Amino acid sequence: MALSQNDLKDIEAILKRKPSEVETHIFDTMWSEHCSYKSSKAVLRQLPTKASTVALGIGEDAGIIRFHKHNGKQYCIAVSHESHNHPSQLLPIEGAATGVGGCVRDVYCMGADVLGVLNSLHFGIKTDDNHSLVDEIEEKVVLGVAGYGNPLGVPVLGGETLYHKSYNDNCLVNVAALGLIEEDRIIHSYVPEQAKHEPYDIILIGKPTDATGFGGASFSSATLDEDSASANMGAVQVHDPFLKRVLVEAIKRSLEYVKEQGIAIGFKDLGAGGISCATSEIAVGGGFGVEIDLNKVNVAFDNLKPEVIACSETQERFCMAVPRSHAKQVCDIFNIEFQIPVLYPKGGAAIIGEVKQENHYKITYNGDLICELPVECITTEVKADRYAKPREIITQEVGSVSLINEGDLETLCKTFFDNKMNCSKRYVYRFFDNAVKGHTVVYPGESDSVVVKPIKESDVGLAVTMDSNLYGKESPYMCGAGAVAESIRNLISVGASPLTITDCLNYGNPENPDVFFDFQEGVRGISEAARALSFSEEPIPIISGNVSFYNESKQGNAVIPSPVICALGKVDDIKTVKTAQFFEEGLDIFLIGKRYREFAGTQIEDYVEIDNHACPQVRFEEEKRQNKLVLDLYNQSLIESCHDISAGGVWEAIVEMVLGERGKVCVGVKLDLKACRDLVTLLFSENGGFVCATSNKEETLKKLEKSGVFYAHLGETIEEKTIIIEHDNIMSFSTEELSTSWNQFNP
């Protein structure tokens, strides 16, 4: 257990007695960083979470944003965003798979139909010492994501894969799940007010409870220790997507029954903390207490200890608070109509407790009262005071920049894609089924965002993207702000207006003042970007998220600050969406967004002299004007292809636009850059911006000139399948050779 001596003293002071064995395990789970957010919740309050478009904000299993009205129905999108980092480092297949499973359950619990998932995967860089381990973790994490989403019938819509040496001991596996729901069918994650007037029962649904995942919340709230790896393997859950698929259909039927009968319920998934966490949270959320009888829990094995039954994190389980007058009928849907106990022996639905009016959390076992706690003391009261140690951050742009090997720019352009960070990631997402539901419009790799058509009868599209960067060491503030800015640009690049964002905040040990400063700064950057980059007076609301601390090894090797942003946007008509690839010759190519000499943390950091460089700065007013301009060009049908500028700068954007995702090069590019005085900065600066192609140069120029936004005409697409750069000398790059380099890690 992870409880400290001070924690135990606090518990005894609250209870005025020593806690029982089961109570101690419950406190250990519920007071963990993973469940309580005791270090982070005060900082998180600065995030903008409210807007008129928010149907359901922070505090339940998933956030919900209003999306589109169609035929008198208000459709919404439910979003959950979680991490499963420690389990994925220890048991990569199981850890990644259960990370997907937990996110998907959150969305189903709101009554939504899951549209798909996205993932942000961060892996280490191979060295002579760790070659096999880093490769194995990457391979198995990818298999874990695919091995859950594919059989469940949920598409993996998109995501990102990053590499950095700080992830050698701690991979990051972040997952977001999206679902569609009509607003009047939203199910809440707490006992409804009707429980004041009639008795409500607690129903446990799904797999029989076993010992898997026991101690998982505490395990995820501590520094990873290789010496204890085998002992901690039991803290990782075991997935079963095939059972989940049947459970999902049974859940849909039970929610139809609830609607037909006009009754109110509460519905939660069981994740960290298992029964004790889900049943206490579903009660306290509605202002109630609860009493659980562990003898009524379906268990996989006899003689499980009561603390294991109460706190294990067995996967594929849900709990539902239902009026007693309907509890049997709900159980029958799972047990008789869908025959869960036949499909999975000892599984199914069982009434395990009841809602109480007094705010106490009680557990009985073999007729004995083994737990009696004020429910608030395990769900809301714990907090930890942490201290931040500020550090100097470089923000100024340097006066000039040069390559370490002067005159070697052509070689840099040719070899830029000779590492996994810069090249095609098809070797990752080829394992994922991204079309299983038939609503995907823009696929992974085709553009900066994936686009789906969530409402069958409407051509309105939902654009989604997941983004982070490697600037956290140089500036944790710009790391957070930059992740938000890039995610918004990715939406704009497919013509989508931003709706909402979610965050997953991955950091080291919060007890370390340096780490806590980085965390505070990251949250500040996200918060200010969400306010500054909104197109309205309201901020872009953050409706869901997660904090993952202790991403470091026993040796003190922490991950660099790694906030991950998932952004959602609305496309008014999917027929207007353009992908990034150049498809025809004669298009004029424009750069939108000024380039700056800020290279710390960028992909050419090792190639340039960067003493006292800043990382790429987010200039909010410039970003906002650029975004509005590109969206306006979209609305005027002046864009044929569009790509945001981020990692790899203009050079990576241009190469991706030429090569495309489908493996068929359609045209080449001729760039006239003779007037450029700093070609390195033009090509490789990662400051935010866009590369856009148009077939109407005259009208596009009128818009650009009126906008007040920095722009430059870069060149045009040509028939010859070559990238030509005209500067002091002419550089010519064969698309065949670039394609070989770009695709070298793909099978």
Secondary structure, DSSP 8 states (H G I E B T S, - for coil): ----HHHHHHHHHHHTS---HHHHHHHHHHTSHHHH-TTTHHHHTTS----TTEEE-TTSSSEEEEEEEETTEEEEEEEEEEE-HHHHHHSHHHHHHHHHHHHHHHHHHTT-EEEEEEEEEEE----TTTHHHHHHHHHHHHHHHHHHHHHHT--EEEEEEEE-GGGSS--EEEEEEEEEEEGGG--BSS--GGGGTS-EEEEEEES-B-STTTTHHHHTTS-B-GGGHHHHGGGS----HHHHHHHHHHHHHHHHHHHHHT---EEEE--TTHHHHHHHHHHHTTT-EEEEEGGGS-BSSTT--HHHHHH---SSEEEEEEEHHHHHHHHHIIIIIS-HHHHSTT-EEEEEEEEESSSEEEEEETTEEEEEEEHHHHHT------------------S---BSSTT-HHHHHHHTTSSTTTS--HHHHTTS-S-TTS-EEE-BTTBSSEEE--STT---EEEEEEE--S-TTT-HHHHHHHHHHHHHHHHHTTT-EEEEEEEEEE-S-TTSHHHHHHHHHHHHHHHHHHHHT-SSSS---EEEEEEE---BBTT--B---EEEEEEEEEES-GGG---SS--STT-EEEEES------TTSTTGGGB--TT-------HHHHHHHHHHHHHHHHTT--SEEEEE-TTHHHHHHHHHHH-SSS----EEEEE-TT-S-HHHHHH---SEEEEEES-HHHHHHHHHHHT--EEEEEEEESSSEEEEESSSEEEEEHHHHHHHHTTT--
